C-alpha cells in the first residue's frame, strides 16, 4: 500500500519524485541488505527557527505507522 510520498521541488517549478511508495522501499534504497541488521525505522529530526524540535519516524515495516512529534524548546 502506498503510504509515502517523497519529492523534491525544483527551482524551475518542476518536481523530482524518486518513486518510493513505502518506508520499506525508501530504507532499502538507502541501506542495502549487506549493511547488517535491518533498521526498525528511519528518523528525520530537525529544529525550526523558533527552536522547536521536529521528529518524523518512518517505519521499516509496511504495517507500521508514521510518527511525528513536535517539541517546544526547553530552557
Order of alpha helices (4+ residues) and beta strands (2+ residues): beta-beta-alpha-beta-beta-beta
